[in-house]
């Protein structure tokens, strides 16, 4: 029994070290860029020895790929937590959608999301599959989860009958399109009031297409 417990403890410790390395690696890559980021600096920030980094990831390239995937998963988790609000939107669906839209924009404009986009674009020549990896863990996952929530709202009569995947895609486009322009593709900070206005306009347009009298919540 003691050997089993020790084995589990050792496995847990290895997982914890791996995550600590990933948590340290992404900010270093974001700060330095791929070429200038050093494994030694990452090891120091993670509180592990440099050989430990190599034992987990093999080389810097694999570490970068894993750090990007981990950061993308974290961004998706933040967005999924936001759209949980639509599980029980309350009587005013319009207000609930506006709040969800605004909070998704906050995630989109957060430091981790911006760094993830910058690193993806900057390294696409070296890592041509990186866009698919990141988008598959962020935009695709978010679109699927949002589509599920919109489908439930449609079935309950609070949205018109629709293709939920297309509706989710259109709502996200109404949000991200204007923010891309206002932020200069993520290079400028967008004031909260402006982001709120984008969210309100997106939801207004979305509900003109998909809203029902029972679901709009306002005249």
Secondary structure, DSSP 8 states (H G I E B T S, - for coil): -HHHHHHHHHHHHHHHHHHHHHHHHHHHHHHH-TTT--HHHHHHHHTS-HHHHHHHHSSHHHHHHHHHHHHHHHHHHHHHHHHGGGGG--S-HHHHHHHHHHHHHHHHTSHHHHHHHHHHHHTTTT-TTHHHHHHHHTHHHHHHHHHHHHHHHHHTTSB-S--HHHHHHHHHHHHHHHHHHHTTTTTS---HHHHHHHHHHHHHHHHHHHB-HHHH---
